[in-house]
Amino acid sequence: MKVSDRASASEGEVTISREIPESHLSKTLSFFRLQGHRADLPAVFQEKDFYSHLIRGILQVKRVDRGRLSCLLSVEPAVANYYGGLHGGAVAAAVDLVSIACARTVVAEDKELFLGELSMSYLSVAPAKAEVVVDASVVRSGRNVMVIAVEFKMKKTSKLIYTGRATFYNMPIAKL
């Protein structure tokens, strides 16, 4: 597509601004094509909770204590990004899953947990086939709020590579 053709041009449903230089546009669209953008997903990937099953498949629980949880995460090709490291979305999903499990070691079953905030820091990368130790701990446990901190460290070197923090709100189930 030429810059002059872009006044009202769109590629599929994407509107392209006139302000973007042709070289930037070309590189951006090529990146998405290389990633498989617009490729049809196989039916297995469209099943309910597919991503949750995928994340649970790379985690192995090692220790459970009150307010603490430790897991081993294997960086498999299915959760690797374009560059071969653990995908940031997989890190976030693991923080979500592990922090909920950690919170459940403290919160009574009659309380419903609502995830109100999730934050991540990506400090380094976990390469493909690496093993990562994931440790979660309760930082604060109040009547209505619970904060969980999660650390990801390389198993071989103990190097801190990712951190996460989840804030949950405890909502008691109404008894009618």
Number of C-alpha atoms within 10 A of each C-alpha: 11 8 16 10 10 17 12 10 17 13 10 7 7 8 12 15 14 14 9 12 11 15 9 10 15 12 11 11 13 13 13 11 12 9 12 11 11 9 8 7 9 8 7 8 11 10 9 9 9 11 15 13 10 15 18 15 12 18 21 14 14 12 11 14 11 13 20 23 22 21 19 20 25 21 22 17 14 13 21 19 16 11 9 16 19 23 20 17 12 20 21 19 18 22 28 20 15 27 29 20 16 24 25 17 17 15 19 11 11 11 15 14 20 14 16 11 12 17 13 17 14 13 12 12 15 22 20 18 15 15 19 25 22 25 22 26 22 21 15 12 17 10 10 12 16 22 20 25 22 25 20 26 21 20 15 10 8 11 14 18 16 22 21 21 23 23 22 22 19 20 14 14 10 7 4 3
